[in-house]
Amino acid sequence: MPLGLILSSIGRSMRRKRTSSLNILSSKRAPRDYYKGKNCKPTGFHTRKGGYVMVDAKLPRFVVPDLTDFKLKPYVSQCARDELGASSTENKN
């Protein structure tokens, strides 16, 4: 057997495999009945007859503060005008 074939086969066996792709568990690498989902919490449960019951304790509760007298706007445009430009140039001189 030529030396080149032996060295190339040893090199192939010693070559590192990517471990990052092996750690990812997807439905293609898992058993047939595996369902990964989208990282969401269940808000209820399935019944025997195929229905779904929503549990009120599992629904998310959002606490929103009262913003009636809040001075800032919720959106800032990307092409906003600089209204303080005149005062900033006077401070430099």
BAVEXTOR-413050 format. One record per residue (C-alpha): residue number from 1; residue in three letters; x, y, z. Coordinates in pm, whole numbers, plus 50000, padded with zeros to 5 digits. Each point is the difference from the previous one (the first is absolute). Layout:
REM BAVEXTOR-413050
+-----+---------+-------+-------+-------+
: num : residuo :    c1 :    c2 :    c3 :
+-----+---------+-------+-------+-------+
: NUM :     ALA :     X :     Y :     Z :
...
+-----+---------+-------+-------+-------+
This chain:
REM BAVEXTOR-413050
+-----+---------+-------+-------+-------+
: num : residuo :    c1 :    c2 :    c3 :
+-----+---------+-------+-------+-------+
:   1 :     MET : 50000 : 50000 : 50000 :
:   2 :     PRO : 50145 : 50338 : 49906 :
:   3 :     LEU : 50096 : 50236 : 50278 :
:   4 :     GLY : 49780 : 50279 : 49863 :
:   5 :     LEU : 49681 : 49795 : 50041 :
:   6 :     ILE : 50087 : 49908 : 50356 :
:   7 :     LEU : 50076 : 50360 : 50096 :
:   8 :     SER : 49685 : 50134 : 49835 :
:   9 :     SER : 49780 : 49744 : 50177 :
:  10 :     ILE : 50162 : 50086 : 50334 :
:  11 :     GLY : 49946 : 50369 : 49928 :
:  12 :     ARG : 49632 : 49944 : 49922 :
:  13 :     SER : 49946 : 49807 : 50322 :
:  14 :     MET : 50179 : 50262 : 50210 :
:  15 :     ARG : 49816 : 50293 : 49841 :
:  16 :     ARG : 49776 : 50184 : 50242 :
:  17 :     LYS : 49631 : 50002 : 49940 :
:  18 :     ARG : 49799 : 50312 : 50069 :
:  19 :     THR : 49848 : 49959 : 50343 :
:  20 :     SER : 49777 : 50306 : 49973 :
:  21 :     SER : 49775 : 49838 : 49741 :
:  22 :     LEU : 49984 : 49679 : 50201 :
:  23 :     ASN : 49871 : 50179 : 50310 :
:  24 :     ILE : 49699 : 50150 : 49822 :
:  25 :     LEU : 49697 : 49780 : 50053 :
:  26 :     SER : 49749 : 50034 : 49722 :
:  27 :     SER : 49708 : 49790 : 49892 :
:  28 :     LYS : 50219 : 49839 : 49733 :
:  29 :     ARG : 50250 : 49867 : 50258 :
:  30 :     ALA : 49742 : 49901 : 50261 :
:  31 :     PRO : 49751 : 49712 : 50027 :
:  32 :     ARG : 49698 : 49991 : 49772 :
:  33 :     ASP : 49754 : 50146 : 50254 :
:  34 :     TYR : 50228 : 50287 : 50115 :
:  35 :     TYR : 49854 : 50351 : 49966 :
:  36 :     LYS : 50232 : 50282 : 50093 :
:  37 :     GLY : 49756 : 50292 : 49986 :
:  38 :     LYS : 50087 : 50369 : 49989 :
:  39 :     ASN : 50110 : 50056 : 50363 :
:  40 :     CYS : 49652 : 50106 : 50114 :
:  41 :     LYS : 49837 : 49920 : 50329 :
:  42 :     PRO : 49673 : 49809 : 49979 :
:  43 :     THR : 49694 : 50202 : 50104 :
:  44 :     GLY : 49773 : 49701 : 50057 :
:  45 :     PHE : 49963 : 49631 : 49930 :
:  46 :     HIS : 49850 : 49767 : 49739 :
:  47 :     THR : 49688 : 49802 : 50082 :
:  48 :     ARG : 49937 : 49638 : 49908 :
:  49 :     LYS : 49752 : 50100 : 49729 :
:  50 :     GLY : 50244 : 50229 : 49820 :
:  51 :     GLY : 49904 : 50330 : 50158 :
:  52 :     TYR : 50222 : 50249 : 50177 :
:  53 :     VAL : 49926 : 50154 : 50339 :
:  54 :     MET : 50159 : 50335 : 50083 :
:  55 :     VAL : 50115 : 50033 : 50361 :
:  56 :     ASP : 49968 : 50357 : 50127 :
:  57 :     ALA : 50293 : 49961 : 50240 :
:  58 :     LYS : 50234 : 49912 : 49711 :
:  59 :     LEU : 49917 : 50306 : 49787 :
:  60 :     PRO : 50267 : 50274 : 50002 :
:  61 :     ARG : 49923 : 50318 : 50190 :
:  62 :     PHE : 50157 : 50323 : 49874 :
:  63 :     VAL : 50040 : 50293 : 50239 :
:  64 :     VAL : 49986 : 50326 : 49804 :
:  65 :     PRO : 50061 : 50330 : 50184 :
:  66 :     ASP : 49770 : 50300 : 49953 :
:  67 :     LEU : 50159 : 50222 : 49732 :
:  68 :     THR : 49736 : 50274 : 49970 :
:  69 :     ASP : 50231 : 50292 : 50096 :
:  70 :     PHE : 50316 : 49851 : 49852 :
:  71 :     LYS : 50196 : 50250 : 49788 :
:  72 :     LEU : 50184 : 49764 : 49763 :
:  73 :     LYS : 49845 : 49854 : 49688 :
:  74 :     PRO : 50003 : 49625 : 49938 :
:  75 :     TYR : 50171 : 50029 : 49658 :
:  76 :     VAL : 50313 : 50182 : 49889 :
:  77 :     SER : 50046 : 50051 : 49628 :
:  78 :     GLN : 50330 : 49903 : 49836 :
:  79 :     CYS : 50012 : 50333 : 49820 :
:  80 :     ALA : 49920 : 50219 : 50298 :
:  81 :     ARG : 50074 : 50370 : 49974 :
:  82 :     ASP : 50260 : 50152 : 50229 :
:  83 :     GLU : 49816 : 50291 : 50165 :
:  84 :     LEU : 50277 : 50062 : 50253 :
:  85 :     GLY : 50263 : 50053 : 49728 :
:  86 :     ALA : 50016 : 50378 : 50039 :
:  87 :     SER : 50064 : 49989 : 50374 :
:  88 :     SER : 50266 : 49730 : 49966 :
:  89 :     THR : 50198 : 50204 : 49743 :
:  90 :     GLU : 49990 : 50307 : 50228 :
:  91 :     ASN : 50152 : 49803 : 50288 :
:  92 :     LYS : 50298 : 49897 : 49785 :
:  93 :     ASN : 50101 : 50359 : 49919 :
+-----+---------+-------+-------+-------+
